[in-house]
């Protein structure tokens, strides 16, 4: 396998897997936190919003710091922060402290994720497509195994998943420290405004805005659905198993299905059909109850995996800027939208109705689909200008 990727790529991919485990590891214990502290859905969803909001803001800095100090240093800093703040999360005395520690965790994850893809792509000997496939595989496997580990540890005590993440990330840090070397090649120094300026490019901005709407829905599924009665009656372990199935579908579709469908349909048509299918699924979820809703959430992983892979690759392919700036600008905008999802869905669930967030998600996906349809020319031009013309058709 080393003939495919050098050790530095495998080490970074492993650390990425652990980082993405940390996102979903909280899912199975959300119901336990509601019961342990007697808090509302809105309050518990701050665990996701503080995490994602800090990630979004940090995206303005992470790509810039990578060009100044090197991707490896920023990567190691991010890993160290995740180790510290995930451990502190396990010691939190109340939801306020836990939300703050999750924000610090998000800072570390921003530094890590924004540079991990850049390192994997830069060190890969198989080109960008293969590198992104490996990255998405790590994402999918991490998303799948995170809830499973969280469900197992959370069934013992809700604090244990945080300590488990800290331990695993320490292992990832050691792998990265010894196997990932600084290439010595640094991009020209950038400033935070360069990332904002990159969003002035029509194709970059369009892809990020549509990605923003999709990311809102992604966290509706990931962060809100565990708080519905259908999931709360399952218990931590069964919730973990359900989201393990969801994560497996994320990984399978992002690695295998996308690589099969994209050459046949092209990224734009594939994304168009995928968003439309997700919209229909969210409508069914809005009227479903019990195990039907659980099954629909699990199935949504298939479409989430396709969207994740296509949006990630297009963020690089439509952009004329460096990898770090392209990744930073895209992630800044899409995570900004995602940060609103958990607390808004929590508020809707508390005050409007349990199914209201799913209706909102369906509406946003329909808007994203219409926006994509209206922006074909802009995105096709971006793909052509940056050498991705061979996959543009459709």
C-alpha positions in Angstrom: 0.0 0.0 0.0 2.9 2.3 0.5 3.3 2.2 -3.3 0.1 4.1 -3.4 0.7 6.6 -0.7 3.8 7.5 1.4 3.7 7.0 5.2 3.1 10.8 5.7 -0.2 10.5 3.9 -1.3 7.5 5.9 -0.4 9.1 9.2 -2.3 12.3 8.3 -5.3 10.3 7.1 -5.3 8.3 10.4 -5.2 11.5 12.4 -8.1 12.8 10.2 -10.0 9.7 11.0 -9.7 10.4 14.7 -10.6 14.0 14.3 -13.8 13.2 12.5 -14.6 10.6 15.1 -14.6 13.5 17.6 -17.5 15.1 15.7 -19.9 12.2 15.9 -18.7 10.8 19.2 -21.0 13.2 21.0 -24.2 12.1 19.2 -25.1 9.1 21.4 -24.7 11.0 24.7 -26.9 14.0 23.8 -29.9 12.3 25.4 -27.9 11.5 28.5 -26.9 15.1 28.8 -30.5 16.2 28.6 -31.3 13.9 31.5 -28.2 14.4 33.6 -28.4 18.2 33.7 -32.2 18.7 33.0 -31.5 21.1 30.1 -33.4 22.0 26.9 -32.6 20.9 23.4 -31.5 24.4 22.6 -29.0 24.3 25.5 -27.5 21.0 24.6 -27.1 22.0 20.9 -24.6 24.6 21.9 -22.1 21.8 22.1 -22.2 21.7 18.3 -22.7 25.4 17.6 -19.8 26.6 19.8 -17.6 23.9 18.2 -18.6 24.7 14.6 -18.7 28.5 15.1 -15.1 28.6 16.4 -14.1 26.3 13.5 -15.6 28.7 11.0 -13.8 31.7 12.4 -10.5 29.8 12.8 -10.7 28.9 9.1 -9.7 32.5 8.4 -6.5 31.9 10.2 -5.5 28.3 9.7 -4.8 28.5 6.0 -2.9 31.8 6.6 -0.8 30.3 9.4 0.0 27.3 7.2 1.5 29.5 4.6 3.6 31.3 7.2 4.8 28.5 9.5 4.2 25.4 7.4 1.3 23.0 7.3 3.0 20.5 9.6 3.4 22.9 12.5 -0.3 24.1 12.2 -1.4 20.4 12.0 0.5 19.5 15.2 -0.9 22.6 17.0 -4.4 21.5 16.0 -3.9 18.0 17.2 -2.5 19.2 20.5 -5.5 21.6 21.1 -8.0 18.8 20.4 -6.2 16.5 22.9 -6.3 19.2 25.6 -9.9 20.4 25.1 -11.5 17.0 24.6 -10.0 16.0 27.9 -11.3 19.2 29.5 -14.7 18.4 28.1 -14.8 15.2 30.0 -14.2 17.2 33.2 -16.8 19.9 32.6 -19.1 20.6 35.6 -22.0 22.0 33.5 -23.2 22.7 30.0 -21.7 26.2 30.0 -18.1 24.9 30.6 -18.7 22.0 28.2 -19.8 24.4 25.4 -16.7 26.5 26.0 -14.4 23.5 25.9 -16.1 22.3 22.8 -15.2 25.7 21.3 -11.6 25.1 22.0 -11.9 21.7 20.5 -13.3 23.3 17.4 -10.3 25.6 17.2 -7.9 22.7 17.2 -10.0 20.8 14.7 -10.0 23.8 12.3 -6.2 24.0 12.4 -6.0 20.3 11.8 -8.7 19.7 9.1 -7.8 22.8 7.0 -4.1 21.6 6.7 -4.7 17.8 6.7 -6.3 17.8 3.2 -3.5 20.1 1.9 -0.8 17.8 3.3 -2.5 14.6 1.9 -2.9 16.2 -1.5 0.6 17.6 -1.5 2.3 14.4 -0.4 0.3 12.1 -2.5 2.0 10.3 -5.4 -1.4 9.5 -7.0 -2.7 12.9 -7.7 -5.5 15.0 -6.3 -8.4 12.7 -7.0 -6.9 9.7 -5.2 -5.8 11.9 -2.3 -9.3 13.4 -1.9 -10.7 9.8 -2.0 -8.5 8.8 0.9 -9.4 11.9 2.8 -13.1 11.2 2.3 -12.6 7.6 3.3 -11.0 8.8 6.6 -14.0 11.2 7.0 -16.5 8.4 6.5 -14.8 5.9 8.7 -14.3 8.5 11.4 -18.0 9.6 11.2 -19.0 5.9 11.4 -16.8 4.8 14.2 -17.2 7.9 16.3 -20.8 7.3 17.3 -20.1 3.6 17.8 -17.3 4.4 20.2 -19.4 7.2 21.8 -22.3 4.8 22.3 -20.2 2.2 23.9 -18.3 4.6 26.2 -21.4 6.7 26.8 -23.3 3.6 28.0 -20.8 3.5 30.8 -20.7 7.2 31.5 -21.3 10.3 29.4 -17.9 11.7 30.2 -15.9 8.7 28.9 -16.3 9.5 25.1 -14.4 12.7 25.7 -11.5 11.0 27.4 -11.5 8.3 24.7 -11.2 10.9 22.0 -8.3 12.6 23.8 -6.5 9.3 24.1 -7.0 8.4 20.4 -5.9 11.9 19.2 -2.7 11.5 21.3 -1.9 8.4 19.3 -2.6 10.4 16.1 -0.3 13.1 17.3 2.5 10.7 17.8 2.0 9.1 14.3 2.0 12.6 12.8 5.0 13.8 14.8 7.2 10.9 13.6 5.9 10.2 10.1 4.9 13.6 8.7 7.9 15.7 7.7 8.0 19.3 6.6 8.4 19.4 2.8 10.3 22.7 3.1 8.0 24.1 0.4 5.9 27.0 1.7 3.3 28.9 -0.2 3.7 32.6 -0.5 2.6 34.3 2.8 -1.1 35.2 2.9 -3.3 37.3 5.0 -6.8 36.6 6.4 -8.3 39.0 3.9 -7.0 36.8 1.1 -9.4 34.1 2.2 -12.3 36.6 2.2 -11.1 38.0 -1.1 -11.1 34.4 -2.6 -14.9 34.4 -2.0 -15.1 37.2 -4.5 -14.4 34.7 -7.2 -17.9 33.7 -8.6 -17.3 30.0 -8.8 -15.7 29.8 -5.3 -18.4 31.8 -3.8 -21.2 29.9 -5.5 -19.9 26.5 -4.5 -19.4 27.7 -0.9 -22.9 29.2 -0.6 -24.5 26.0 -1.9 -22.2 24.1 0.5 -23.4 26.3 3.3 -27.1 25.3 2.8 -26.1 21.6 2.5 -23.9 21.8 5.7 -26.9 23.3 7.6 -28.9 20.2 6.7 -25.9 17.9 7.4 -25.9 19.0 11.0 -29.7 18.9 11.2 -29.2 15.2 10.7 -26.1 14.7 12.8 -26.7 17.1 15.7 -30.5 17.3 16.0 -32.0 13.9 15.1 -30.4 12.2 18.2 -32.7 14.5 20.3 -35.9 13.3 18.7 -38.1 10.8 20.7 -37.4 8.2 18.1 -33.7 8.2 19.0 -34.0 9.0 22.7 -35.9 5.8 23.4 -33.1 3.7 21.9 -30.4 4.4 24.5 -26.8 5.5 24.0 -25.5 2.1 22.6 -28.3 1.7 20.0 -28.0 5.4 18.9 -24.3 4.7 18.4 -25.1 1.7 16.3 -27.6 3.7 14.2 -25.1 6.4 13.4 -22.4 3.8 12.8 -24.7 2.6 9.9 -25.1 6.2 8.8 -21.3 6.7 8.8 -20.7 3.5 6.9 -23.0 4.8 4.2 -21.2 8.2 4.2 -17.9 6.4 3.7 -19.1 3.9 1.0 -20.8 6.6 -1.1 -18.0 9.1 -0.8 -15.3 6.7 -1.8 -16.9 4.2 -4.1 -20.2 5.5 -5.4 -18.9 9.0 -6.2 -16.0 7.6 -8.2 -18.4 5.4 -10.2 -21.1 8.1 -10.8 -19.0 11.2 -11.3 -17.4 10.2 -14.6 -20.8 9.2 -15.9 -22.8 12.2 -14.8 -20.2 14.9 -14.1 -20.0 16.7 -10.7 -22.8 19.2 -11.3 -25.4 16.8 -12.4 -24.5 14.3 -9.7 -24.7 17.0 -7.1 -28.0 18.2 -8.5 -29.7 14.8 -8.3 -28.2 14.2 -4.9 -29.5 17.4 -3.4 -33.0 16.6 -4.8 -33.0 13.1 -3.4 -31.9 14.5 0.0 -34.8 17.0 -0.1 -37.3 14.2 -0.7 -35.8 12.2 2.1 -36.0 15.1 4.5 -39.7 15.5 3.7 -40.3 11.9 4.6 -38.3 12.4 7.8 -40.5 15.3 8.7 -43.6 13.1 8.8 -42.0 9.9 10.1 -41.9 8.6 13.6 -40.2 5.8 15.6 -38.0 3.3 13.7 -39.0 4.7 10.4 -37.4 8.0 11.2 -34.3 6.2 12.5 -34.0 4.3 9.2 -34.4 7.5 7.2 -31.6 9.2 9.1 -29.3 6.2 8.5 -30.1 6.1 4.8 -29.4 9.9 4.6 -25.7 9.0 5.1 -25.6 7.7 1.5 -26.5 11.1 0.1 -24.3 13.0 2.7 -21.3 11.0 1.6 -21.8 12.0 -2.1 -22.4 15.6 -1.2 -19.3 15.7 1.0 -17.0 14.3 -1.6 -18.3 16.5 -4.5 -18.3 19.7 -2.5 -14.8 19.0 -1.2 -13.3 18.3 -4.6 -15.1 21.2 -6.3 -13.8 23.6 -3.6 -10.3 22.8 -5.0 -11.3 22.4 -8.7 -13.2 25.6 -9.3 -10.7 27.8 -7.4 -7.6 29.5 -9.0 -6.1 30.0 -5.6 -3.7 27.9 -3.5 -5.0 24.8 -1.8 -4.8 26.3 1.7 -6.7 29.5 0.6 -9.2 27.5 -1.4 -9.9 25.2 1.5 -10.0 28.0 4.0 -12.4 30.2 2.1 -14.8 27.3 1.4 -14.7 25.9 4.9 -15.1 29.4 6.5 -18.4 30.1 4.6 -19.9 26.6 4.8 -19.1 26.2 8.5 -20.6 29.6 9.2 -23.9 28.2 8.0 -23.5 25.0 9.8 -22.9 26.7 13.1 -26.5 28.1 13.0 -28.0 24.7 12.4 -27.8 23.0 15.9 -29.1 25.9 18.0 -31.8 26.8 15.5 -32.9 23.2 15.2 -32.9 22.9 19.0 -35.0 26.0 19.3 -37.5 24.8 16.7 -37.7 21.4 18.4 -38.4 23.0 21.7 -40.9 25.7 20.6 -42.4 24.7 17.2 -42.4 20.9 17.0 -40.1 17.9 16.9 -40.4 17.6 13.1 -39.9 21.3 12.3 -36.1 21.1 11.7 -36.6 18.5 9.1 -39.1 20.7 7.2 -36.6 23.5 7.3 -33.9 21.2 6.0 -36.1 20.2 3.1 -36.7 23.8 2.2 -33.0 24.7 2.3 -32.1 21.7 0.2 -34.7 22.8 -2.4 -33.1 26.3 -2.4 -29.7 24.7 -2.8 -30.9 22.7 -5.7 -32.4 25.7 -7.4 -29.2 27.7 -6.8 -27.1 24.9 -8.3 -29.4 24.8 -11.4 -29.1 28.5 -11.8 -25.3 28.5 -11.4 -24.2 25.8 -13.8 -22.5 28.2 -16.2 -20.5 29.8 -13.4 -19.3 26.5 -11.9 -18.6 25.0 -15.3 -16.4 28.0 -16.2 -14.5 27.6 -12.9 -13.9 23.9 -13.6 -12.7 24.6 -17.1 -10.4 27.4 -16.1 -8.7 25.3 -13.5 -8.1 22.1 -15.5 -11.1 20.0 -14.4 -12.8 20.2 -17.8 -12.7 16.5 -18.3 -15.3 15.9 -15.6 -17.5 18.9 -16.2 -20.1 17.4 -18.6 -23.7 17.5 -17.3 
